């Protein structure tokens, strides 16, 4: 999958992922805490990898065009 998450998008995903993880740990127990933790991990994974499967489905690309971005990984 090609990288399709831009710099600003990455920063927001990582920041929101951290906030969701902290909130999930704050609300100990229950389904709400588990949902927050899962969403936090998804944000961190997509932020650090710069790849979003949902963007592929909707053909969205916030990453700048570059030779590195064109490579298949």
Buried (B, 14 or more C-beta within 10 A) or exposed (E): EBBBBBEEBBEBBBEBBBEBBEBBEEEEEEEEBEEBBEBBBBBBBBBEBBBBEEBEEEEEBBBEEEEEBEEEE
